[in-house]
Amino acid sequence: MGFSDIFQKSKKKFVFQQGLFWLISIILFTVVLIYTRGDFNFYNINLRLAVNILITVGFLALSVYINLLWLIPVFFNKRKFLLFTLLELANIILFILLNYYVTYFFEGGKQPTNFLTEFIAELILVLLFLIVSTLLKFMRDSIALQDVELRMKEVEKQKIEAELMALKAQVNPHFFFNTLNSLYALSLDKSDKAPELILKLSDLMRYVIYESKEDLVPLAKQLEFLQSYVYLERLRSNESLDVQFDVTGECVDVKIASLLYLAFIENAFKHGAKDKSDNPFIHIYFNLEHDDRVIFTIENRADPFRRKRPDGGFGLSNVKKRLELLYPGKHLLNISESVTSYRVELTILV
């Protein structure tokens, strides 16, 4: 469907709605006119009266469209309230005068018995139509705006989901590349740890491939995965490396973005386990004592020869983007570095 087809469809819908509104208005106006004037009934409706009613409704339509198409968009929507009020009063007076003189003409030059009563009746009539039509316009605009906002939110949601899928797709090969490097290093050394490493690696790969497909996964499973990964890394590390993995509190039903903490732990082993002569350490701590948040802290011995990168490297850059997409305004990431240590503290509201 092209733009012209959509425009024609929208135009036909608008014309139908307006036609229906004025048809109902004519019927209601006729009924009210007959039943509020004792000398009228359905049998008194002749050609002259019918034309008079149609002209009155025509003047009402003129006032309504002046209000909807000119006064509201040009003055009210631009907050020119004083001009809007003055021109709206002029619009109302214009209707009353036009309708008064037309009625005077159709009644053969006969003056109304009570001018004030006639004035008040026509004022109420035009105010009623202006108020009802304005409310209908605001309702329609509000519904249209909500529809646009919903469409924009849906587009934004799809965009975020696509970005998250791309980021997760980057995590898996990066993880496998690092672990395969570890396996290769052990095989070169003909280490007795290699078979155990392969078994543990198969468990980790099973989790990464099958269980981490969802955006959010149970924290308990993630902790189990991370503990296995730490165990795997300790197998190939020097015995002087001090590794601690502590969890306080209970996970209960908490769910966290999959593989979110892996980059920090990979980074710690990459840079914190190199210097064997300077008491290397990696301390990992999960605080689950609060119902509304998960606090993760990891600290490791700093590598004095590490070349610093502004974005923190591939892994940290990836996890920062995921945090911004998944937990906007619901996370706090603090990274601090001194001469001897590197510390990350991540708090996520759940």
DAUR-V572882 format. One record per helix or strand of 2 or more residues. SS is the DSSP state (helix for helix, strand for strand). FROM is the first residue (numbers start at 1). TO is the last residue. Records with the same first field share a line. If there is no record, write none. Layout:
# DAUR-V572882
SS: FROM-TO  FROM-TO
This chain:
# DAUR-V572882
helix: 3-36  42-44  47-76  81-106  115-188  194-211  219-235  262-272  313-326
strand: 216-218  242-249  255-257  281-288  293-301  331-337  341-349
